Amino acid sequence: MCSKIDFETYCKNRKPIFAYNPQGVSNISLLKSVIDAGGVGLIDLERLSLEESLEQLKSCYQQLAPSWGVRVTTKKQFEQVLALHSDTFPLIVIIGDFDLTEKELTKAQAKQLVLLAEVVSLNEAYNKKWAEAYVVKGNEAAGRVGDETSFILTQQFANAGLTFLVQGGIGFYTIGGIFSVGAKGVILDTQLFLTPESPLSAEVKSFLAKLDATDTQVLGKTTAKKYRVYARLGTKIVKEFVKKEKSLLELSLKERSIAFQKDILAERPMFDSKDIANSLLPVGQDIPFAKILVDKFRTTAGIIDGLLSQAKNQIAGVVDNFPIREGVEVTKQLGTRFPIIQGPMANVSESPEFAKILADEGALPFLALGSLFPNQTRTLIKGTKQLLREKPFGCGIIGLEANKTARDKHLEILREEKPPFVVVAAGTIQQAKEVQSYGITTFLHTPSPAIFAEAIEAGVNYLVLEGMECGGHIGILTSFVLWELSLHRLQAFEKKLKESRRKITVAFAGGIGDRFSAAQAAVLCGALPALMHGVFWVGTAYLLTKEIVGTGTLKPLYQRLALNAKETMVLGETVNTRARSIPTPFAKEIIKRELERLRQGLSLKERKHQYERDNLGATRIAARGEIWNPEGEDDKPNRFMPINEEGQYQKGNYLIGQIVASLRCVRTVSQLHQELTSNAKETIIQKTQTLLPHLSSLLAKKITPREATLPVQGLVETTEEQVEEST
């Protein structure tokens, strides 16, 4: 028997990397290698029968040194752990999607169980206050997920002062960002599945090595129980589950959530499947990290130490030379004080007055041309030039073919007016090159690592990496996944870039708005200083500034709604036109109509047409408080007419990013810039002052796992019947 140990103490004795064995696989060789490397090995009992769970637990007790843990997803599995475990060593127990009673907590406290709660939201964590720490699973993770990503959740948990680990999106570059704000550890899964120590067959490893970040899909989007799995267009089992989900739309949200989750958890074949390509595999967007890491470090121990060394070096680097500060090298190119760019926001960024305030406070403002008429566009650009004088600004255009009429006119005007900067969103490399040919410094939104690399190859030096955390129209990849994979692509250009003495300016976007998000993003901005200038691309946070309402750029109602928003909604999910908004009567009605049309069996083309018709003019109502005037004239002041606040609330679409839930006050622009720069740096220093020497110490010595203490109480005698009785 040993004295009770808490999670904080437990973490001090191990490297802060926890890792799962492949789900469904009985061979635990990977866990042995994780423990031998100084980390914590984990088994996951999800989707296993009680007989399989019992055998898996017995195997771990018999074979592993006592630095391991288990994830349980049912009460009966938890009872198995209680029945098996003696108090000879501390066992990490991760509680899945269920709560514990006082009686169960009392039983756990009598043993050496270190209870962690797996959560997909901050609200869920507040409802599980019994946990010693929280396993925070981002939307990009494998298996059970919520709406918020690892980047957003890490900010929220750091701000709340909770003890937490992060699962989802953990890579070579992102791990430093996570540790920079105080995470106690990270949890790996598929990142280690290609190592020599992994028990997976050569066939399964070959299959996983070919997967891309886009080869996954979230099932249960219309339910409260979401689950990310491997999915390609022809994955039959995923199609079957999508069909099942559609058949449940007649039920209430609670009923269909329970029914759909039951169907998923009943699907047994996982990484042990003989038909791996048609199995319901819990796989996250971070699946391509596995090949990157095994190519770089080869073994489990190599990956664990390599990740921790990189985290330590990245954090130390930004503490010594913080990349987001006044007067860094890239600000000379931008003509600003800070490496901060205000991203153009449709129907919002149409104010020369607000642009001037941003420029005066050291940022680079962008106007959103969107679908503005030609005269409006010329007037806006000329007025901004006149007001800002020598200070730079930019214009954002939409490159989509659907916006062809406005886009082509905008290109003509840009050629004539030549604003200092332009950003091409939803466009092509060719469009960016065309604008460059006008003599304008041109940014290009690159929604995938492949397009990012193609743009560099084509000579585009200013690129925007915007994760799906952003407001408005969103992509598929989360910020962590997009940023991580793109930085590896950039690293591959090292020789070419150095030979040509060329640096890429990379704008990190999607979820940056407070000191915790800025701290994490800054660690990535400073990751490859010889190859890139990292800058911040900020949108939503500016909606919560005093001046944006004071200048009439944004309606007061918009800001009030943003200030009180605790979450966001994604509209257009069913028609592949995804946009992130504040949950308002309008947004909820749009989603209700989407699901109703899906239930009715309308074609995608018809559903998309009706969706676009429903949304027409809604963002302008929200931002400008104006509605289409049927008697007005195009490109004239009378084209739109005012609508009152009640009309704005009922009919407006309030586009917003996920960061909004972390923004609880209205700041001045100057205060916001301080939050993103000096406050972010201070956060890193405060959160890592003991971490850096601790990592150095852990990496310098070999951690020898203690031998497992056997026999374990009840190990042989415990049966499924006994577990049934105890529940």
Secondary structure, DSSP 8 states (H G I E B T S, - for coil): ------HHHHHHTS-SEEEE--TT----HHHHHHHHTTSEEEEE-TT--HHHHHHHHHHHHHHS-S-EEEEE-SHHHHHHHHHH--SSS-EEEEE-SS---HHHHHHHHTTTEEEEEEESSHHHHHT-TT-SEEEEE-TTSSEEE-SS-HHHHHHHHHHHT--EEEESS--TTHHHHHHTTT--EEEESGGGTTSTT--S-HHHHHHHHT--TTSEEEE-TTSS-EEEEE--TT-HHHHHHHHHHHHTTTS-HHHHHHHHHHHHHT---STT-SSGGGS-----TTTTHHHHHHHHH-SHHHHHHHHHHHHHHHHHHHHHS-SSSTT-HHHHHHTSSSSEEE---TTTS--HHHHHHHHHTT-B-EEE-TT--HHHHHHHHHHHHHHHTTS--EEEEE--GGGHHHHHHHHHHHHHH--SEEEEES--HHHHHHHHHTT-EEEEE--SHHHHHHHHHTT--EEEEE-TTSSEE--SS-HHHHHHHHHHHHHHTHHHHHHTT--EEEEEESS--SHHHHHHHHHHHTS-TTTEEEEEEE-HHHHTBHHHHHTTSS-HHHHHHHHH----EEESGGGT--EEE---HHHHHHHHHHHHHHHHT--HHHHHHHHHHHHTTHHHHHHH-EEE-TT--TTSGGGEEE--HHHHHHH---B--GGGGG--S-B-HHHHHHHHTHHHHHHHHHHHTTHHHHHHHHHHS---------S-TTTTT--HHHHHHH-
